[in-house]
Amino acid sequence: GLLSYNPIEGTWKQYTRQDGVESQSINSLYISASGLLIAAGNEGLSYLQPGLSRFTPLYPQDNPNVLYATSDMRNIWYTTSKGLYRYNTHDGSTEYYGGEAGLHDGGFIAGSGFTSDDGRIWLGTYMGVTSFHPGNIQTNQYSPPAVLTDVTFRNRSRSGTIRPALRIDLDDDTHETATPHRYNNVTFSYSALSY
């Protein structure tokens, strides 16, 4: 579990669930320059903000086994076997970063990581080392509009006029079409591209 030692009194204190520390098996312990204490363990992570006496528990939904945790000025960064996560301590939001973000898919190693003096976070994986500067990560807030690219009836593309009774115009933004009952196997293809 998590223990603290008071050198003045010569006493130990063990932190339990009543103190907000959910995990009794700690994989990593991190203290930020601002005094934020993060304990990452096999049942989630707990963090203690400066001036408070109780930890705040955080339970990752996909995998509670937190392998390593660190922080920047605003966020707690933690790894699980599923990938890297950023938890915002101010609003409680969480973002996931995996292979599509350029991370190794080989899995993170428990307790393997550190934050260098320039703020760069280094994480050990089974496929090598990953590093990034948290200030350089930007979240794409653009939600691209969906564009209808094709309509298929009975496995044949039917964009354009099939019969005078049925017309599908892919350039029409409303995409309102009434079809006879015999066209009951319909597939819509669409794209939502963002560069």
Secondary structure, DSSP 8 states (H G I E B T S, - for coil): -EEEEETTTTEEEEE-GGGT---SSEEEEEE-TT--EEEEETTEEEEE-TT-SS-EEE--SS-----EEEE-SSEEEEEETTEEEEEETTT--EEEE-GGGT--TT-EEEEEEEE-TTS-EEEEETTEEEEE-GGG----------EEEEEEETTEE--EEEETTEEE-TT-SS------TT---EEEEEE----
